[in-house]
Amino acid sequence: MARIIAILCVLALALCGMFSCGEESSAPMGFKEISDEALTYHLYVPDDWTADLSTGITSAYYSGIDPSNISVTAFELDYSITSLDDYWAMIEPDLKAVFPDLAYVDQSDAKLDGVDAKQYIYTASMSGKSYKFMQLIAVKSNTIYTFTYTAEADKYDEHIEDVLAILDYFDFK
């Protein structure tokens, strides 16, 4: 009987190792985690991107020469907001105040780690430069998550594969 219990314990430990029991996370090959323990998600970026946590927002940029960047923010949801469309309707006037030439390229339904999301891709200019943005917004556990990719318009496509991989590897804890 003791032998059977010992074998079952070894099997259980082996299965935990195979299926990642617990909350611990490991970065996919070629990526590094830039989120910390206090956050409610894991965010991984390619090894050659630089993490920038100096603003209090989880973010990373491609390089000093090409500052294309991603960021994730998470805020408690205002109870007056009942849908992702309501949230976008609330923030859109502020975006248009900052970017009067904001022009939508695409608006679609999406998923963020399996959670329903909305994706907005738009262009706008600031200080004489044209930028292209991708924002995904999702609500989970009364928190609104916003993933943003920002690049100069002519560099947007250069990093889209990295950004899509970042989104694929994003997961809620």
C-alpha positions as CSV (number, residue, x, y, z in Angstrom):
1,M,0.0,0.0,0.0
2,A,2.8,2.4,0.9
3,R,4.4,1.7,-2.5
4,I,1.2,2.6,-4.3
5,I,0.9,5.9,-2.4
6,A,4.5,6.7,-3.2
7,I,3.9,6.0,-6.9
8,L,0.8,8.1,-6.9
9,C,2.7,11.0,-5.3
10,V,5.5,10.8,-7.9
11,L,2.9,10.8,-10.7
12,A,1.0,13.7,-9.2
13,L,4.3,15.8,-9.0
14,A,5.2,14.8,-12.5
15,L,1.8,15.9,-13.8
16,C,2.0,19.2,-12.0
17,G,5.3,19.9,-13.7
18,M,3.8,19.0,-17.1
19,F,0.7,21.0,-16.7
20,S,2.0,24.0,-14.8
21,C,0.1,23.6,-11.5
22,G,-0.2,26.9,-9.6
23,E,0.0,30.5,-10.7
24,E,3.6,30.5,-11.7
25,S,4.3,31.6,-15.2
26,S,7.2,31.2,-17.6
27,A,7.9,33.3,-20.6
28,P,7.5,31.8,-24.0
29,M,10.8,31.2,-25.9
30,G,12.2,34.5,-27.2
31,F,10.0,36.5,-24.9
32,K,10.4,38.0,-21.4
33,E,7.7,38.8,-18.8
34,I,7.4,42.5,-18.0
35,S,4.5,42.3,-15.6
36,D,5.0,42.0,-11.8
37,E,3.3,40.0,-9.1
38,A,0.9,42.8,-8.2
39,L,-0.8,42.8,-11.6
40,T,-3.7,40.6,-12.6
41,Y,-2.2,39.5,-15.9
42,H,1.0,38.2,-17.4
43,L,2.4,40.4,-20.2
44,Y,5.3,39.0,-22.3
45,V,7.3,41.0,-24.9
46,P,10.0,39.9,-27.3
47,D,13.5,39.7,-25.8
48,D,14.7,42.6,-28.0
49,W,12.0,45.0,-26.8
50,T,12.8,47.2,-23.7
51,A,10.4,47.3,-20.7
52,D,9.5,50.7,-19.5
53,L,7.8,50.7,-16.1
54,S,8.8,54.3,-15.2
55,T,5.3,55.7,-15.8
56,G,3.4,53.3,-13.6
57,I,2.0,51.6,-16.7
58,T,3.2,48.3,-17.9
59,S,4.8,49.1,-21.2
60,A,7.6,48.3,-23.6
61,Y,9.1,49.9,-26.7
62,Y,11.0,48.5,-29.6
63,S,14.2,50.8,-29.6
64,G,15.4,54.3,-29.0
65,I,15.5,54.9,-32.8
66,D,12.1,53.3,-33.3
67,P,9.9,54.0,-30.3
68,S,7.0,51.8,-31.4
69,N,5.5,50.7,-28.1
70,I,2.8,48.6,-26.4
71,S,1.1,49.3,-23.0
72,V,-1.5,47.7,-20.8
73,T,-3.6,49.6,-18.3
74,A,-6.1,48.2,-15.9
75,F,-8.7,50.3,-13.9
76,E,-11.7,49.5,-11.8
77,L,-14.8,49.8,-14.0
78,D,-17.2,52.7,-13.3
79,Y,-20.6,51.3,-12.5
80,S,-22.3,53.6,-15.0
81,I,-20.4,51.7,-17.8
82,T,-22.5,48.7,-18.8
83,S,-20.7,47.6,-22.0
84,L,-17.5,47.9,-24.0
85,D,-19.3,50.2,-26.4
86,D,-20.4,52.4,-23.5
87,Y,-16.8,52.7,-22.4
88,W,-15.5,53.6,-25.8
89,A,-18.3,56.2,-26.2
90,M,-17.1,57.7,-22.9
91,I,-13.4,58.0,-23.9
92,E,-13.8,58.7,-27.6
93,P,-14.5,62.5,-27.1
94,D,-11.3,62.8,-25.1
95,L,-9.3,61.0,-27.9
96,K,-10.8,63.3,-30.5
97,A,-9.9,66.3,-28.4
98,V,-6.3,65.2,-28.3
99,F,-6.3,63.9,-31.9
100,P,-8.7,66.1,-34.0
101,D,-7.8,64.2,-37.1
102,L,-8.5,60.8,-35.6
103,A,-9.6,58.4,-38.5
104,Y,-10.8,54.9,-37.9
105,V,-9.1,52.1,-40.0
106,D,-11.0,49.2,-38.3
107,Q,-13.4,48.5,-35.5
108,S,-14.1,44.9,-34.6
109,D,-14.9,42.3,-32.0
110,A,-11.9,40.6,-30.6
111,K,-10.7,38.4,-27.7
112,L,-8.1,39.0,-25.0
113,D,-7.1,35.7,-23.4
114,G,-10.6,34.4,-24.3
115,V,-12.4,37.4,-22.8
116,D,-14.7,39.3,-25.2
117,A,-13.0,42.5,-26.3
118,K,-13.3,45.4,-28.8
119,Q,-10.5,46.3,-31.1
120,Y,-10.1,49.8,-32.5
121,I,-7.4,50.7,-35.1
122,Y,-7.1,54.3,-36.0
123,T,-4.6,56.9,-37.3
124,A,-3.9,60.4,-35.9
125,S,-1.2,63.0,-36.0
126,M,0.7,64.8,-33.3
127,S,3.5,67.4,-33.6
128,G,3.5,66.9,-37.4
129,K,3.9,63.1,-37.3
130,S,1.4,60.5,-38.3
131,Y,0.7,57.6,-35.9
132,K,-1.3,54.4,-36.1
133,F,-2.8,52.9,-33.0
134,M,-4.4,49.6,-32.1
135,Q,-6.4,49.4,-28.9
136,L,-8.1,46.4,-27.4
137,I,-10.4,46.8,-24.5
138,A,-11.8,44.1,-22.4
139,V,-13.6,43.8,-19.0
140,K,-12.8,41.0,-16.5
141,S,-13.8,40.9,-12.9
142,N,-15.1,44.5,-12.9
143,T,-11.8,45.8,-14.3
144,I,-11.3,47.4,-17.7
145,Y,-8.1,46.4,-19.5
146,T,-6.7,48.5,-22.3
147,F,-4.0,47.1,-24.5
148,T,-2.5,49.8,-26.8
149,Y,0.0,49.5,-29.6
150,T,1.4,52.8,-30.9
151,A,3.7,53.3,-33.9
152,E,4.6,55.9,-36.4
153,A,2.2,55.1,-39.3
154,D,4.9,54.0,-41.6
155,K,6.4,51.6,-39.0
156,Y,3.2,50.1,-37.8
157,D,3.3,47.0,-40.0
158,E,7.0,46.4,-39.2
159,H,6.1,45.3,-35.7
160,I,2.5,43.9,-36.1
161,E,3.7,40.3,-36.0
162,D,5.4,41.0,-32.6
163,V,2.3,42.7,-31.3
164,L,0.0,39.9,-32.4
165,A,2.4,37.4,-30.6
166,I,2.3,39.7,-27.5
167,L,-1.5,39.5,-27.6
168,D,-1.4,35.7,-28.1
169,Y,0.8,35.2,-25.1
170,F,-1.1,37.7,-22.8
171,D,-3.0,35.9,-20.1
172,F,-5.0,36.8,-17.0
173,K,-3.9,35.3,-13.7
